């Protein structure tokens, strides 16, 4: 199974009217087609969402997680969405063990439901909600090297059919969305990011560890607000020695947003 880093859009954007109407159409189509692009149906999915930050890595542990509607000011019907995918406590325990072997402290959260960085893209990717899902947090320190290493600790799960999915946005400066001046800025960073991902694995990891030195990096991900990029590090680390590639790119609200695959 490959590991992936995908854009999850803006709030419940795929399930509401937008102007222009096709703002999110290409991203939606990409997400709808992802499951068919995999070598097999995943046995389970681990989602690393930008919207769960903890001091130590944490995993969801409930057998039937609910949903966290952690977006605000959207149409009422978007709070009626449902995604009743089963949890996977045994897989959560396995993840904790692998991370512990990698030197990481972890916690389990049996109360937390899936946030919109999980259920919004999965409603498109796997709408039947019949694949077990657990969520893995990002750490509050947003340390790229630590998240690369955490992903590397999980590589073995890919051979068991587990899909490791980083969910964020490769451009995430709220002040930049809709501003044409950020088009070239996002292009510059996206070009660098694509080159980094598509480098040989050792060079890829070095580059991603120093992502904030890339062209326009801090205009695309402001300081201490890079949580939407950090899931990429887990996906890249989980890529191991496999090649990385850009598999999707689109101009959304005047900015370039991309997705990447490893393996």
C-alpha angles and dihedrals in degrees: 000000000000124000117237142200112203139175114246097196127226115315110300091339096144092058102052142054117276137182116262089033094223096051093116100021098103093046090047091051091049093052092046090056099046099091091055090053093061123096091240141352108287117250087214140344128233110198120198103199127195088220099070116068123173137166092246126023109279133191132200113249107182121117091222111022119198125217131267111213093206096168126090139210098019127132115291094245091063088068090058094064115124132200109175098180114156119250122232112222092173091054090046089055090048091051090051090051094050091048090048089052086054091055099260128134113226142183134201122227113200094176104052120100128207114285123217092269084069110033099037097060093035091055085065100034099044107008095170088069090214099125115089112250135195127179125224119200129225117237121254092236090065088211107172094203092053092050092048088052092047090054090048089055089060099050094108091064091068090066087056092057096259115147113219107205126188110202119197140091125278088215115039116160106129091203091055100056110104093011112116090207088071094059095084090037092056091043091055094051093041091053091052092045093051091050091050094049092047094050122102109285097257092050091042092057093046091051095046091049087060097038093133090068091060121109111285090352096142093044089057096041111021119216113289089004099085095108090116091060099043096076085066088065092057091048091048093048090049087053088074111181094343123114121260126219141175109250101176139021132171142167106244123176090345094309135097117244124182143185128214138203131203117200 
